Amino acid sequence: METPANERAQLEQAIIALEAQRNILGDAAVDVAVAALHQKIGIFSITWGNLFAIVNPT
């Protein structure tokens, strides 16, 4: 099972790879893909943050 840190790192590396190919793929394609990856990172962060709060209440 992927750890939250590993999955987030993979998503961030995917964004870096897409940005590096912007000249080949074009702005529109990269913008859409990067936005989707940022959204996934956001959802992933919220989900793991909520899970952490449930498991480790203050």
Summary of the structure (lengths in Angstrom):
residues: 58
radius of gyration: 14.4
end to end distance: 26.8
largest distance: 48.8
contacts: 124
relative contact order: 0.13
helix: 86%
strand: 0%
